[in-house]
């Protein structure tokens, strides 16, 4: 399996660097974290609480929050980001906002446009009215308001609104994020459990990603929030190497101590099958919208965030993916329903 190293504008992939010195003393206070019970949200809450911030965690599901935020010093705020009352109450009295809430898979009552774009615009307006200046926004690699793909277009519209705002913003654009209970690599692992003997490779597995560990993303968020020189900056965030989907699945199989025959399957052939699964399954592992995104290169050429912040990102390696071993056939099956 060959890794595809990413080059920066000035040379090869980022190497471990000495800890950078922030351009100002870290300032803390009350920070609102949206999507706090999500993968990035829970890790970010832990990171910020450890840095001395008083974290107000906006969540929709108290059950999910109890599980994912257990042991983290947070002030829970319950509500839907699409509710103007919820947003006004959430930003009242905070010093900064870390906006992580977004959806990659639409549900019947949740659209990309409402959750990813409109809710972000409403949050920006509420933050401005409440006198909040600092705003860190988690966008998406490939996000563009001109994208032909609705997910990336919705994230692009949100990013455009952030950049056009009067706030002291920082935008982070990660490639695929991995970690316990992630929404991409865990799906690959569940499909391993549900696909005995053979494993289908959409489009031959040539789609390219640059997976980045969730703890590294949380660290980037924490550092960016406290650095004056990150204000009005946009940072791509990718792991140390680019990998094809096939290479990622090979690492998943190694981590799970599993063997499968990888069979290339044309995307055009999978499309109607996934469309049918969407109509039948309450929680399909893949949607046609996400399948179409395999045509978009999801690698990051700009590695300056790591050298600027003095971090060395973890590799997407089997030893970093041991959390996948706990996935069983039963759990994989129940995740669909």
DOLUM-562541 format. One line per field, with one value per residue (C-alpha): residue number from 1; residue in one letter; x, y, z. Coordinates in Angstrom, 2 decimals, always signed. Layout:
<pts>
num: NUM, ...;
residuo: A, ...;
u: X, ...;
v: Y, ...;
w: Z, ...;
</pts>
This chain:
<pts>
num: 1, 2, 3, 4, 5, 6, 7, 8, 9, 10, 11, 12, 13, 14, 15, 16, 17, 18, 19, 20, 21, 22, 23, 24, 25, 26, 27, 28, 29, 30, 31, 32, 33, 34, 35, 36, 37, 38, 39, 40, 41, 42, 43, 44, 45, 46, 47, 48, 49, 50, 51, 52, 53, 54, 55, 56, 57, 58, 59, 60, 61, 62, 63, 64, 65, 66, 67, 68, 69, 70, 71, 72, 73, 74, 75, 76, 77, 78, 79, 80, 81, 82, 83, 84, 85, 86, 87, 88, 89, 90, 91, 92, 93, 94, 95, 96, 97, 98, 99, 100, 101, 102, 103, 104, 105, 106, 107, 108, 109, 110, 111, 112, 113, 114, 115, 116, 117, 118, 119, 120, 121, 122, 123, 124, 125, 126, 127, 128, 129, 130, 131, 132, 133, 134, 135, 136, 137, 138, 139, 140, 141, 142, 143, 144, 145, 146, 147, 148, 149, 150, 151, 152, 153, 154, 155, 156, 157, 158, 159, 160, 161, 162, 163, 164, 165, 166, 167, 168, 169, 170, 171, 172, 173, 174, 175, 176, 177, 178, 179, 180, 181, 182, 183, 184, 185, 186, 187, 188, 189, 190, 191, 192, 193, 194, 195, 196, 197, 198, 199, 200, 201, 202, 203, 204, 205, 206, 207, 208, 209, 210, 211, 212, 213, 214, 215, 216, 217, 218, 219, 220, 221, 222, 223, 224, 225, 226, 227, 228, 229, 230, 231, 232, 233, 234, 235, 236, 237, 238, 239, 240, 241, 242, 243, 244, 245, 246, 247, 248, 249, 250, 251, 252, 253, 254, 255, 256, 257, 258, 259, 260, 261, 262, 263, 264, 265, 266, 267, 268, 269, 270, 271, 272, 273, 274, 275, 276, 277, 278, 279, 280, 281, 282, 283, 284, 285, 286, 287, 288, 289, 290, 291, 292, 293, 294, 295, 296, 297, 298, 299, 300, 301, 302, 303, 304, 305, 306, 307, 308, 309, 310, 311, 312, 313, 314, 315, 316, 317, 318, 319, 320, 321, 322, 323, 324, 325, 326, 327, 328, 329, 330, 331, 332, 333, 334, 335, 336, 337;
residuo: X, X, X, X, X, X, X, X, X, X, X, X, X, X, X, X, X, X, X, X, X, X, X, X, X, X, X, X, X, X, X, X, X, X, X, X, X, X, X, X, X, X, X, X, X, X, X, X, X, X, X, X, X, X, X, X, X, X, X, X, X, X, X, X, X, X, X, X, X, X, X, X, X, X, X, X, X, X, X, X, X, X, X, X, X, X, X, X, X, X, X, X, X, X, X, X, X, X, X, X, X, X, X, X, X, X, X, X, X, X, X, X, X, X, X, X, X, X, X, X, X, X, X, X, X, X, X, X, X, X, X, X, X, X, X, X, X, X, X, X, X, X, X, X, X, X, X, X, X, X, X, X, X, X, X, X, X, X, X, X, X, X, X, X, X, X, X, X, X, X, X, X, X, X, X, X, X, X, X, X, X, X, X, X, X, X, X, X, X, X, X, X, X, X, X, X, X, X, X, X, X, X, X, X, X, X, X, X, X, X, X, X, X, X, X, X, X, X, X, X, X, X, X, X, X, X, X, X, X, X, X, X, X, X, X, X, X, X, X, X, X, X, X, X, X, X, X, X, X, X, X, X, X, X, X, X, X, X, X, X, X, X, X, X, X, X, X, X, X, X, X, X, X, X, X, X, X, X, X, X, X, X, X, X, X, X, X, X, X, X, X, X, X, X, X, X, X, X, X, X, X, X, X, X, X, X, X, X, X, X, X, X, X, X, X, X, X, X, X, X, X, X, X, X, X, X, X, X, X, X, X, X, X, X, X, X, X;
u: +0.00, +1.55, +0.94, +0.64, +2.57, +1.17, +3.49, +3.19, +3.93, +7.40, +8.34, +7.42, +4.72, +4.78, +7.21, +6.98, +7.76, +8.57, +5.60, +4.73, +4.46, +1.09, +1.17, -0.72, -1.39, -4.26, -7.51, -10.36, -13.95, -17.27, -17.32, -20.38, -19.76, -22.51, -22.87, -21.22, -22.43, -21.02, -17.68, -15.68, -17.89, -17.23, -13.47, -13.47, -15.38, -12.77, -9.93, -11.40, -12.33, -8.75, -7.55, -9.58, -12.59, -16.06, -17.83, -21.48, -22.38, -25.34, -26.92, -30.22, -30.16, -29.58, -29.14, -26.37, -24.82, -24.81, -22.91, -20.44, -19.80, -19.59, -16.77, -16.28, -16.99, -19.66, -22.82, -25.45, -27.78, -30.58, -32.19, -32.20, -29.84, -32.64, -34.71, -34.17, -35.03, -32.45, -29.76, -30.42, -30.24, -27.15, -25.04, -26.16, -23.17, -20.55, -17.15, -16.63, -18.45, -17.05, -19.53, -19.33, -22.96, -23.71, -25.19, -23.65, -26.78, -30.18, -33.22, -36.88, -36.94, -33.32, -31.96, -28.44, -29.71, -31.51, -28.98, -25.64, -26.31, -29.33, -28.61, -25.03, -26.24, -28.73, -26.01, -23.72, -26.46, -27.31, -23.62, -23.23, -26.33, -25.10, -21.73, -19.73, -16.58, -14.69, -16.09, -14.36, -16.15, -15.65, -16.26, -15.35, -12.57, -14.06, -16.85, -17.95, -21.18, -20.62, -20.25, -22.59, -22.97, -25.61, -23.68, -20.55, -22.67, -24.44, -21.14, -19.75, -22.69, -22.10, -18.39, -19.07, -21.35, -18.70, -15.98, -18.26, -19.19, -17.73, -16.70, -13.17, -13.53, -11.31, -12.35, -11.08, -11.58, -10.91, -10.77, -12.47, -12.17, -11.62, -11.97, -14.26, -17.87, -16.91, -19.33, -17.08, -14.47, -16.91, -19.31, -16.54, -15.96, -19.66, -19.80, -16.87, -18.97, -21.99, -20.04, -18.56, -15.92, -16.11, -16.13, -17.34, -15.04, -17.09, -15.47, -12.57, -11.62, -9.70, -11.33, -8.71, -8.89, -6.53, -7.93, -7.19, -7.61, -10.39, -8.05, -5.79, -8.75, -9.81, -6.28, -6.30, -9.62, -8.32, -5.14, -6.89, -9.43, -6.69, -4.35, -4.69, -2.83, -5.52, -8.21, -9.59, -7.55, -8.72, -6.82, -7.13, -6.81, -5.65, -3.64, +0.02, -0.65, -3.27, -4.85, -7.20, -10.41, -8.90, -5.86, -8.10, -10.17, -7.00, -5.95, -9.42, -9.20, -5.77, -7.04, -10.03, -7.96, -10.34, -9.86, -12.07, -11.70, -11.94, -14.14, -14.31, -17.91, -18.87, -20.55, -23.30, -24.16, -24.21, -26.34, -29.73, -28.93, -28.11, -31.17, -33.31, -31.62, -32.39, -36.08, -36.10, -33.61, -34.24, -30.47, -28.74, -24.94, -24.42, -26.64, -26.61, -25.41, -22.38, -21.72, -21.54, -18.93, -16.45, -15.89, -14.45, -10.79, -10.74, -7.03, -5.29, -2.20, -1.72, -0.19, +0.69, -1.79, +0.50, +3.71, +1.99, +0.43, +3.40, +1.55, +2.29, -0.90, -1.44, -1.31, -4.27, -2.69, -4.08, -2.76, -4.83, -7.96, -8.23, -11.59, -13.06, -12.52, -15.46, -17.91, -19.94, -22.31, -25.17, -24.14, -23.60, -27.04, -28.83, -27.11, -29.22, -32.48;
v: +0.00, +3.26, +6.48, +9.63, +12.35, +15.83, +18.71, +22.21, +25.22, +25.24, +21.56, +18.11, +17.07, +18.66, +17.16, +17.37, +20.90, +22.53, +23.94, +27.31, +30.29, +32.03, +35.66, +36.64, +35.24, +32.74, +34.40, +32.36, +32.96, +31.48, +29.70, +28.29, +25.02, +24.04, +20.40, +19.65, +16.04, +15.19, +13.58, +16.80, +18.57, +16.20, +16.19, +19.98, +20.45, +18.35, +20.30, +23.72, +22.77, +21.60, +24.98, +26.78, +27.84, +27.67, +25.60, +26.06, +22.95, +23.30, +19.88, +18.53, +15.12, +15.03, +11.25, +11.56, +14.40, +12.34, +9.60, +11.66, +14.52, +12.46, +13.64, +16.94, +20.19, +21.75, +23.77, +21.99, +24.09, +22.08, +23.13, +23.14, +25.51, +26.26, +27.84, +31.60, +31.42, +28.68, +30.62, +33.88, +32.15, +30.16, +33.20, +35.36, +36.15, +34.19, +35.48, +33.22, +30.74, +27.51, +26.45, +22.75, +21.75, +20.43, +17.37, +15.13, +12.98, +14.61, +13.38, +14.02, +17.19, +18.27, +19.68, +20.78, +24.26, +24.68, +23.10, +23.83, +27.20, +29.02, +28.05, +29.31, +32.64, +32.97, +32.12, +34.78, +37.38, +36.41, +36.48, +39.97, +41.23, +39.72, +41.46, +38.28, +38.96, +35.64, +32.96, +29.73, +27.87, +24.26, +24.21, +21.37, +20.68, +21.32, +23.53, +26.11, +27.99, +27.28, +23.52, +21.27, +19.09, +20.23, +19.25, +21.13, +24.01, +24.36, +24.31, +26.83, +29.18, +28.98, +29.66, +32.64, +34.12, +33.68, +35.28, +38.19, +38.86, +41.58, +39.04, +37.94, +34.64, +31.68, +29.02, +25.42, +23.17, +19.53, +16.48, +13.35, +13.12, +9.81, +8.72, +6.62, +6.85, +8.86, +9.01, +7.79, +5.24, +3.60, +3.15, +1.46, -0.87, -1.66, -2.58, -4.93, -6.75, -6.82, -7.92, -11.38, -12.62, -9.70, -5.93, -3.61, -0.74, +2.15, +3.31, +0.95, +2.73, +5.50, +8.42, +10.35, +11.58, +12.95, +11.58, +13.58, +12.43, +14.05, +14.82, +16.74, +18.73, +19.55, +20.77, +22.97, +24.48, +25.16, +26.84, +28.82, +30.17, +31.68, +33.04, +36.58, +35.71, +33.17, +35.84, +36.16, +33.16, +30.02, +26.80, +23.55, +20.63, +17.22, +14.33, +13.67, +11.69, +11.37, +7.95, +6.40, +4.84, +1.44, +2.21, +3.39, +0.19, -1.90, -0.17, -0.67, -4.40, -4.62, -2.79, -5.15, -8.28, -9.01, -10.26, -9.43, -9.67, -6.10, -5.99, -2.82, -1.77, +1.12, +4.03, +3.97, +0.42, +1.28, +4.40, +2.69, +0.19, +2.97, +4.94, +1.91, +1.51, +5.15, +4.50, +1.43, +2.10, +4.77, +5.27, +4.29, +4.05, +5.85, +8.13, +8.94, +12.46, +11.10, +8.54, +11.35, +13.14, +10.37, +12.26, +15.19, +15.07, +15.43, +15.97, +18.98, +20.52, +23.30, +21.89, +25.19, +24.71, +22.07, +24.06, +27.29, +25.69, +23.45, +20.13, +16.79, +15.07, +11.39, +9.00, +7.01, +3.73, +0.44, +1.20, +4.42, +2.51, -0.11, +1.36, -0.33, -3.79, -3.33, -3.14, -6.35, -7.68, -7.04, -3.41, -2.84, -4.23, -2.22, +0.99, +0.84, +0.96;
w: +0.00, -1.05, +0.77, -1.27, +0.57, +0.29, -0.55, +0.76, -1.39, +0.08, +0.04, +1.31, +3.74, +7.16, +9.67, +13.46, +14.47, +17.80, +19.68, +18.21, +20.51, +20.38, +19.40, +22.55, +26.00, +25.81, +26.78, +28.14, +29.10, +28.10, +24.75, +23.02, +21.16, +18.72, +17.77, +21.10, +21.29, +17.87, +17.15, +16.81, +19.34, +22.24, +21.65, +21.28, +24.53, +26.33, +24.70, +25.54, +29.09, +29.57, +28.35, +31.01, +28.98, +30.50, +27.86, +27.00, +25.02, +22.67, +22.06, +20.80, +22.47, +26.24, +26.03, +23.48, +25.46, +28.67, +26.85, +24.85, +27.27, +30.46, +32.67, +30.80, +32.63, +30.42, +30.87, +28.76, +26.60, +25.00, +21.74, +17.97, +16.19, +13.73, +16.52, +16.88, +20.60, +21.14, +19.29, +21.14, +24.51, +23.53, +22.58, +25.51, +27.68, +25.75, +24.71, +21.70, +19.47, +18.02, +15.37, +14.57, +14.00, +10.51, +8.80, +6.14, +5.70, +5.34, +7.26, +6.57, +8.67, +8.05, +4.82, +3.97, +3.22, +6.56, +8.91, +7.27, +5.65, +7.08, +10.69, +10.36, +8.99, +11.87, +14.40, +12.94, +13.20, +16.77, +17.72, +16.29, +18.10, +21.38, +21.05, +20.44, +18.45, +18.21, +15.89, +14.85, +12.09, +10.99, +7.25, +4.88, +2.42, -1.02, +0.32, -2.25, -2.82, -6.54, -6.07, -8.10, -4.99, -2.51, +0.61, -0.44, -1.73, +1.63, +3.50, +1.02, +1.58, +5.32, +4.91, +2.65, +5.31, +8.00, +5.88, +4.96, +8.59, +10.80, +13.44, +14.26, +12.42, +11.73, +9.20, +9.28, +6.25, +7.21, +5.01, +6.39, +10.19, +11.97, +15.58, +17.78, +16.52, +13.44, +10.54, +7.75, +8.80, +11.21, +8.30, +6.30, +9.25, +9.63, +5.96, +6.58, +9.18, +6.87, +3.78, +4.36, +1.91, -0.55, -0.12, -2.91, -3.90, -5.34, -8.55, -7.92, -4.70, -6.44, -4.60, -2.62, +0.97, +3.57, +6.84, +9.98, +13.59, +15.62, +18.54, +16.16, +14.85, +18.42, +19.19, +16.10, +17.19, +20.69, +19.47, +16.73, +19.20, +21.34, +18.69, +17.41, +14.22, +13.25, +13.01, +9.47, +8.36, +6.57, +7.22, +5.29, +7.74, +6.50, +7.87, +7.03, +3.83, +1.12, +0.65, -1.84, -0.59, -1.35, +0.80, +3.63, +3.50, +3.50, +6.74, +8.20, +7.45, +9.10, +12.19, +12.43, +11.79, +8.92, +5.38, +2.41, -1.35, -2.66, -5.76, -7.89, -8.57, -10.91, -9.13, -11.76, -10.70, -6.98, -7.38, -7.82, -5.04, -2.59, -3.68, -2.88, +0.51, +1.30, +0.74, +2.97, +5.76, +8.44, +8.79, +5.55, +5.88, +2.56, +0.50, -3.18, -2.32, -0.48, -3.21, -5.76, -3.62, -4.42, -7.67, -5.67, -4.63, -0.85, -0.32, +1.21, -0.35, +2.19, +5.39, +7.08, +9.96, +11.48, +11.23, +12.26, +15.34, +16.14, +15.82, +14.16, +12.92, +13.66, +10.68, +9.42, +10.49, +11.85, +15.34, +15.32, +14.28, +17.02, +18.07, +15.00, +16.49, +18.86, +15.95, +15.69, +13.05, +15.46, +16.06, +12.35, +11.54, +14.25, +13.11, +9.94, +11.88;
</pts>
